[in-house]
């Protein structure tokens, strides 16, 4: 027994000795952070952030660009040459094409390297002379038809220069040789909003504070700074850093967007994407609208209404926190019960205050984000400015002057007072 005790004492002493002398891995933070910050890709992020990765996969951000060679299911429609040309002929018949159908390039499925989008429409990336371009065909999901996209000059518009920076993550442009431009991953990945992650992934979890400092968490930024991350792509304009670029080259999350990007405007001559009242006509311009809104002045930002990557199934395809106007009613208590509101008793805030006046695939398929009702009087003053009333099928063909007159009367009528009449069954 004494020998056994002695052996235990010796073993304990040896373990204590080894425990004290075993070298802990030394983290050279300075060395890691002295290296250029690089993008590592969302597949690396998921090794530690699996739940958020899964929720991100459920968003359209993850499908803004998909590798068609690695994922054959990226196509939302069959690339049928006969069907596509038949739809293009319909466009030609009404004068919507800039080239005859037989002079337009129609890619085969084998030529398509990446797909863009999947919710409203889908476009297709091909390579010519080593440079990636958006081919001239677009499929609109809600109408199920093929339409044209820059059929005349598609091969004069390098994708990564024009808009690839908002469809890929870790985009690097080579303005001297666009064929050498590259990206880390297709789609709007984790690092598009959190910044390049090489330092963050290189540091161990034990380096708690250093690790936190090497990645951007938009939720911990001032709201006015965080919203610019959304605004870097939900925007339209020109890069201030790279001639010809349509996205904010050089911008990274946390920086001041205006240094890198100049948004478009009607006043600057953009009649294609803006209405005369500076409301957006084109798609991915929500940030331009929001800048003009009362929401902006009150500090209500994109994430006040939209989830970025909600855990679980989102309630709507727009990733809103509530369905329809319930998002509005979570903050806005109905304060005005006059007839202008009560006559529209279905409580459809969005119908009037966020009219569908912008276009993603088909005309008027996405909402304005100025959050302001457009009255008939605006259209009467300028026929090119839409109004909320005629945006609704009920009033689509109504006389504008009459609509404005009715609105003025209704909005000045005080709320009804007196006994509330209970609903009754007259046939009982």
C-alpha positions as CSV (number, residue, x, y, z in Angstrom):
1,X,0.0,0.0,0.0
2,X,2.9,2.4,0.9
3,X,4.4,1.7,-2.6
4,X,1.0,2.6,-4.2
5,X,0.8,5.9,-2.3
6,X,4.3,6.7,-3.2
7,X,3.6,6.0,-6.9
8,X,0.5,8.2,-6.8
9,X,2.5,11.0,-5.2
10,X,5.1,10.8,-7.9
11,X,2.5,10.8,-10.7
12,X,0.7,13.8,-9.2
13,X,4.0,15.6,-9.0
14,X,4.9,14.8,-12.6
15,X,1.4,15.9,-13.8
16,X,1.7,19.2,-11.9
17,X,5.2,19.7,-13.4
18,X,4.1,19.0,-16.9
19,X,1.0,21.1,-16.4
20,X,3.1,24.1,-15.4
21,X,5.6,23.7,-18.2
22,X,3.4,22.8,-21.1
23,X,3.5,25.8,-23.4
24,X,0.2,27.6,-24.1
25,X,-0.1,28.7,-27.8
26,X,1.1,32.2,-28.0
27,X,-1.2,34.4,-30.1
28,X,0.8,37.0,-32.0
29,X,-2.0,39.5,-32.6
30,X,0.3,42.1,-34.0
31,X,1.6,39.7,-36.6
32,X,-1.8,38.6,-37.6
33,X,-3.2,42.1,-37.9
34,X,-0.1,43.3,-39.8
35,X,-1.1,41.1,-42.7
36,X,-3.5,42.4,-45.4
37,X,-7.1,41.8,-44.5
38,X,-8.6,39.2,-46.9
39,X,-12.0,37.7,-47.5
40,X,-12.5,34.1,-46.4
41,X,-16.0,33.3,-47.6
42,X,-19.2,32.4,-45.9
43,X,-18.4,28.7,-45.8
44,X,-15.6,29.6,-43.3
45,X,-17.9,31.8,-41.2
46,X,-20.4,28.9,-40.8
47,X,-17.9,26.8,-38.9
48,X,-18.5,29.0,-35.9
49,X,-21.8,30.8,-36.8
50,X,-23.9,27.9,-38.2
51,X,-27.3,29.3,-37.1
52,X,-26.7,32.7,-38.7
53,X,-25.3,31.0,-41.8
54,X,-28.5,28.9,-42.1
55,X,-30.7,32.0,-41.7
56,X,-28.6,33.8,-44.3
57,X,-29.1,31.0,-46.7
58,X,-32.8,31.6,-46.5
59,X,-32.4,35.2,-47.8
60,X,-32.1,36.4,-51.3
61,X,-28.7,37.8,-50.4
62,X,-27.3,34.3,-50.7
63,X,-28.7,33.9,-54.2
64,X,-27.8,37.3,-55.7
65,X,-25.3,35.3,-57.8
66,X,-25.0,31.6,-57.9
67,X,-22.4,29.4,-59.6
68,X,-24.5,27.6,-62.3
69,X,-21.8,25.0,-62.8
70,X,-21.7,23.9,-59.2
71,X,-25.4,24.2,-58.6
72,X,-27.6,23.2,-61.5
73,X,-30.7,24.0,-59.5
74,X,-29.7,27.7,-59.6
75,X,-31.8,28.0,-62.8
76,X,-35.4,28.9,-62.0
77,X,-36.5,28.2,-65.6
78,X,-35.4,26.1,-68.6
79,X,-33.1,27.9,-71.0
80,X,-35.2,27.1,-74.0
81,X,-34.0,28.9,-77.1
82,X,-37.2,28.5,-79.0
83,X,-39.3,29.9,-76.1
84,X,-36.9,32.8,-75.5
85,X,-36.9,33.9,-79.1
86,X,-40.7,33.7,-79.3
87,X,-41.0,36.1,-76.4
88,X,-38.4,38.4,-77.9
89,X,-40.3,38.4,-81.2
90,X,-43.3,39.7,-79.3
91,X,-41.1,42.6,-78.0
92,X,-39.9,43.2,-81.5
93,X,-43.4,43.5,-82.8
94,X,-44.2,46.3,-80.4
95,X,-40.9,48.1,-81.0
96,X,-39.2,47.3,-77.7
97,X,-35.9,45.9,-79.1
98,X,-32.9,47.8,-80.4
99,X,-31.8,44.9,-82.6
100,X,-33.7,42.5,-84.8
101,X,-34.2,39.1,-83.0
102,X,-31.8,37.3,-85.4
103,X,-29.0,39.7,-84.5
104,X,-29.3,39.2,-80.7
105,X,-27.0,37.0,-78.8
106,X,-28.9,34.2,-77.0
107,X,-26.7,32.2,-74.6
108,X,-26.9,28.4,-74.3
109,X,-27.3,26.8,-70.9
110,X,-23.7,25.5,-71.2
111,X,-22.4,29.1,-71.7
112,X,-24.0,30.4,-68.5
113,X,-21.6,30.5,-65.6
114,X,-23.6,32.3,-63.0
115,X,-27.3,33.2,-62.4
116,X,-28.4,36.5,-60.8
117,X,-31.5,36.7,-58.6
118,X,-34.4,34.3,-58.3
119,X,-37.3,36.2,-56.7
120,X,-38.5,38.8,-59.2
121,X,-36.3,37.9,-62.1
122,X,-33.2,36.1,-63.2
123,X,-30.3,37.2,-65.4
124,X,-27.4,35.2,-66.7
125,X,-23.6,35.7,-66.6
126,X,-21.5,34.6,-69.5
127,X,-17.8,35.0,-70.3
128,X,-16.4,36.7,-73.5
129,X,-12.7,37.2,-74.1
130,X,-12.1,36.3,-70.4
131,X,-14.5,39.0,-69.1
132,X,-17.8,38.3,-67.4
133,X,-20.9,40.0,-68.8
134,X,-24.6,39.9,-68.2
135,X,-26.2,38.3,-71.3
136,X,-29.1,40.0,-73.0
137,X,-31.9,37.7,-71.7
138,X,-33.9,38.1,-68.5
139,X,-36.7,35.9,-67.1
140,X,-39.5,37.7,-65.2
141,X,-40.9,35.3,-62.6
142,X,-44.4,36.8,-62.0
143,X,-45.3,37.0,-65.6
144,X,-43.3,34.0,-66.8
145,X,-41.9,35.8,-69.8
146,X,-38.5,36.5,-71.3
147,X,-37.5,40.1,-71.8
148,X,-34.4,41.9,-73.2
149,X,-31.5,43.4,-71.2
150,X,-29.0,45.6,-73.0
151,X,-29.3,43.5,-76.2
152,X,-27.3,46.0,-78.2
153,X,-24.4,46.8,-75.8
154,X,-24.3,43.9,-73.4
155,X,-20.6,43.1,-74.2
156,X,-19.6,46.7,-73.6
157,X,-20.6,46.4,-69.9
158,X,-18.3,44.3,-67.8
159,X,-20.4,42.8,-65.0
160,X,-17.9,43.2,-62.2
161,X,-17.3,46.8,-63.1
162,X,-21.0,47.8,-63.6
163,X,-22.7,45.9,-60.8
164,X,-20.8,42.8,-59.8
165,X,-19.6,44.4,-56.5
166,X,-23.2,44.1,-55.2
167,X,-23.7,40.6,-56.4
168,X,-20.5,39.1,-55.2
169,X,-18.4,39.4,-52.1
170,X,-14.7,40.3,-52.0
171,X,-14.7,41.9,-55.4
172,X,-11.4,43.1,-56.7
173,X,-11.3,45.2,-59.9
174,X,-8.4,45.4,-62.3
175,X,-9.2,48.5,-64.4
176,X,-6.3,47.8,-66.6
177,X,-7.4,44.3,-67.5
178,X,-10.9,43.5,-66.5
179,X,-10.4,39.8,-67.2
180,X,-8.1,39.8,-64.1
181,X,-10.9,41.1,-61.9
182,X,-12.1,38.6,-59.3
183,X,-14.3,37.9,-56.3
184,X,-14.2,35.6,-53.3
185,X,-17.7,34.2,-53.5
186,X,-20.8,34.8,-55.6
187,X,-23.7,36.3,-53.7
188,X,-23.9,38.8,-50.9
189,X,-22.0,36.8,-48.3
190,X,-21.4,37.4,-44.6
191,X,-18.4,39.6,-45.2
192,X,-20.4,42.0,-47.5
193,X,-21.9,43.4,-44.3
194,X,-19.3,42.4,-41.7
195,X,-16.1,43.1,-43.6
196,X,-13.2,40.9,-44.6
197,X,-12.8,38.1,-42.0
198,X,-9.2,36.8,-42.3
199,X,-8.0,38.5,-39.0
200,X,-11.1,37.4,-37.2
201,X,-10.8,33.8,-38.2
202,X,-7.0,33.6,-37.6
203,X,-7.5,34.7,-33.9
204,X,-8.4,32.0,-31.3
205,X,-11.6,32.4,-29.2
206,X,-9.4,33.0,-26.2
207,X,-8.4,36.4,-27.8
208,X,-11.9,37.7,-26.9
209,X,-11.4,41.4,-27.3
210,X,-9.0,41.3,-30.2
211,X,-11.3,39.0,-32.1
212,X,-14.3,41.3,-31.6
213,X,-12.2,44.2,-32.8
214,X,-11.3,42.5,-36.1
215,X,-14.9,42.2,-37.5
216,X,-17.7,44.6,-38.0
217,X,-21.0,44.0,-36.3
218,X,-23.5,46.3,-37.8
219,X,-25.8,45.9,-34.8
220,X,-23.1,47.6,-32.7
221,X,-22.7,50.6,-35.0
222,X,-24.6,53.8,-34.7
223,X,-27.7,53.4,-36.8
224,X,-26.8,56.1,-39.2
225,X,-23.6,54.3,-39.9
226,X,-25.1,50.9,-40.1
227,X,-27.8,51.9,-42.5
228,X,-25.1,52.9,-45.0
229,X,-24.1,49.3,-45.3
230,X,-27.6,48.6,-46.8
231,X,-27.3,51.8,-48.7
232,X,-24.1,50.7,-50.4
233,X,-26.1,48.3,-52.6
234,X,-29.7,49.3,-52.3
235,X,-28.8,52.4,-54.2
236,X,-28.0,53.6,-57.7
237,X,-25.3,55.9,-58.9
238,X,-21.6,56.1,-59.6
239,X,-18.4,55.2,-57.8
240,X,-16.3,58.2,-56.9
241,X,-13.2,56.0,-56.8
242,X,-13.4,54.0,-60.1
243,X,-14.5,55.4,-63.4
244,X,-17.4,53.5,-64.9
245,X,-18.2,51.5,-61.8
246,X,-21.8,51.4,-60.7
247,X,-21.1,50.3,-57.1
248,X,-19.1,51.9,-54.3
249,X,-15.6,50.6,-55.0
250,X,-13.4,50.7,-51.9
251,X,-16.3,51.1,-49.4
252,X,-16.3,48.7,-46.5
253,X,-18.8,48.4,-43.7
254,X,-18.4,51.1,-41.1
255,X,-17.0,53.7,-43.5
256,X,-18.8,56.8,-44.8
257,X,-20.6,55.8,-48.0
258,X,-20.8,59.3,-49.6
259,X,-17.0,59.3,-49.9
260,X,-17.2,56.4,-52.2
261,X,-20.5,56.8,-54.0
262,X,-22.7,59.5,-55.6
263,X,-26.4,58.5,-55.8
264,X,-28.4,59.3,-58.9
265,X,-31.1,61.9,-59.1
266,X,-33.6,63.3,-61.5
267,X,-32.0,66.7,-61.1
268,X,-28.8,65.2,-62.3
269,X,-30.5,64.0,-65.5
270,X,-31.5,60.5,-64.6
271,X,-35.0,60.3,-66.0
272,X,-34.8,56.6,-66.5
273,X,-34.6,55.6,-62.9
274,X,-36.1,58.6,-61.1
275,X,-39.4,60.4,-61.2
276,X,-39.5,64.3,-61.4
277,X,-40.3,64.4,-57.7
278,X,-37.1,62.4,-57.0
279,X,-39.0,59.2,-56.0
280,X,-37.4,56.0,-57.3
281,X,-38.6,54.5,-60.5
282,X,-35.9,51.8,-60.7
283,X,-35.0,48.9,-58.5
284,X,-32.4,48.5,-55.7
285,X,-32.9,52.2,-54.9
286,X,-34.6,51.9,-51.5
287,X,-31.8,53.9,-49.8
288,X,-32.3,56.9,-52.1
289,X,-36.0,56.9,-51.2
290,X,-35.4,56.4,-47.5
291,X,-33.0,59.4,-47.4
292,X,-36.0,61.6,-48.3
293,X,-38.3,60.1,-45.7
294,X,-39.5,61.1,-42.2
295,X,-38.3,57.7,-41.1
296,X,-34.7,58.8,-41.7
297,X,-35.2,62.0,-39.7
298,X,-36.7,59.9,-36.8
299,X,-33.9,57.3,-36.9
300,X,-36.1,54.5,-38.3
301,X,-33.8,52.5,-40.5
302,X,-33.9,49.4,-42.7
303,X,-33.5,47.0,-39.8
304,X,-36.4,48.6,-37.9
305,X,-38.7,46.9,-40.4
306,X,-36.6,44.2,-42.0
307,X,-34.7,41.2,-40.6
308,X,-31.2,40.8,-41.9
309,X,-30.9,37.1,-41.1
310,X,-33.7,36.0,-38.9
311,X,-33.4,32.7,-37.1
312,X,-36.2,30.6,-38.4
313,X,-38.6,31.0,-41.3
314,X,-39.2,34.7,-42.2
315,X,-42.9,35.8,-42.3
316,X,-42.6,37.4,-45.7
317,X,-40.4,37.3,-48.7
318,X,-39.4,40.9,-47.9
319,X,-37.9,39.7,-44.6
320,X,-40.2,42.2,-42.8
321,X,-40.8,41.8,-39.1
322,X,-44.5,41.8,-39.6
323,X,-46.8,40.9,-42.5
324,X,-48.1,43.7,-44.6
325,X,-49.2,46.8,-42.7
326,X,-48.8,45.2,-39.3
327,X,-45.1,46.4,-39.4
328,X,-46.4,50.0,-39.7
329,X,-49.0,49.5,-36.9
330,X,-46.3,48.2,-34.5
331,X,-45.1,51.8,-34.2
332,X,-47.9,53.9,-35.7
333,X,-51.1,54.1,-33.6
334,X,-54.0,55.3,-35.7
335,X,-54.3,58.9,-34.6
336,X,-56.3,60.3,-37.4
337,X,-59.7,58.7,-37.9
338,X,-61.1,61.2,-40.4
339,X,-62.6,59.9,-43.5
340,X,-59.5,59.7,-45.6
341,X,-58.3,56.9,-43.3
342,X,-61.6,55.3,-42.2
343,X,-63.0,54.9,-45.7
344,X,-60.0,52.6,-46.4
345,X,-61.1,50.5,-43.5
346,X,-58.8,47.6,-44.5
347,X,-56.0,49.3,-42.7
348,X,-53.7,49.1,-45.6
349,X,-51.0,51.6,-44.8
350,X,-48.7,50.3,-47.5
351,X,-51.2,50.7,-50.3
352,X,-51.2,54.5,-50.0
353,X,-47.9,55.3,-48.2
354,X,-45.7,52.8,-50.0
355,X,-47.4,52.7,-53.5
356,X,-45.9,50.2,-56.0
357,X,-44.4,52.7,-58.4
358,X,-40.9,51.2,-58.9
359,X,-39.9,48.5,-61.3
360,X,-37.7,45.4,-60.6
361,X,-38.9,43.0,-63.4
362,X,-42.3,44.4,-64.5
363,X,-43.6,47.9,-64.1
364,X,-44.8,48.8,-60.6
365,X,-43.8,45.5,-58.9
366,X,-41.9,47.0,-55.9
367,X,-42.8,49.6,-53.3
368,X,-41.7,53.2,-52.8
369,X,-39.7,53.7,-49.6
370,X,-40.3,57.4,-49.1
371,X,-43.3,56.4,-47.0
372,X,-45.4,59.3,-48.3
373,X,-48.8,59.2,-50.0
374,X,-48.7,60.6,-53.5
375,X,-51.8,62.6,-54.1
376,X,-53.6,63.1,-57.4
377,X,-52.7,66.8,-57.3
378,X,-49.0,65.8,-57.9
379,X,-50.0,64.0,-61.1
380,X,-52.2,66.9,-62.2
381,X,-49.2,69.2,-61.9
382,X,-46.9,66.8,-63.7
383,X,-48.2,63.8,-65.6
384,X,-44.9,62.0,-65.1
385,X,-45.4,61.8,-61.4
386,X,-47.5,58.8,-60.3
387,X,-50.1,58.9,-57.5
388,X,-51.2,56.4,-54.8
389,X,-54.9,56.5,-55.7
390,X,-54.6,55.4,-59.3
391,X,-52.0,52.8,-58.2
392,X,-54.9,50.9,-56.8
393,X,-57.1,49.0,-59.2
394,X,-60.2,50.5,-57.6
395,X,-59.3,54.0,-58.8
396,X,-57.1,53.1,-61.7
397,X,-59.2,54.8,-64.3
398,X,-60.8,57.5,-62.2
399,X,-60.7,61.2,-63.1
400,X,-57.7,62.7,-61.3
401,X,-59.4,66.1,-60.6
402,X,-62.4,64.2,-59.1
403,X,-60.1,62.0,-57.0
404,X,-58.2,65.0,-55.6
405,X,-61.5,66.7,-54.9
406,X,-62.8,63.7,-53.0
407,X,-59.6,63.3,-51.1
408,X,-59.8,66.9,-49.9
409,X,-63.3,66.5,-48.7
410,X,-62.7,63.2,-47.0
411,X,-59.5,64.4,-45.3
412,X,-61.3,67.4,-43.8
413,X,-64.3,65.5,-42.5
414,X,-64.0,64.9,-38.7
415,X,-64.3,61.4,-37.4
416,X,-67.8,60.2,-36.8
417,X,-69.1,60.5,-33.3
418,X,-72.1,58.9,-31.5
419,X,-73.2,55.4,-30.7
420,X,-71.4,52.6,-32.4
421,X,-73.7,50.5,-34.5
422,X,-73.3,46.9,-33.9
423,X,-73.3,44.6,-36.9
424,X,-76.6,42.8,-37.4
425,X,-78.0,40.0,-39.5
426,X,-80.9,41.4,-41.4
427,X,-82.1,38.0,-42.5
428,X,-82.4,36.5,-39.0
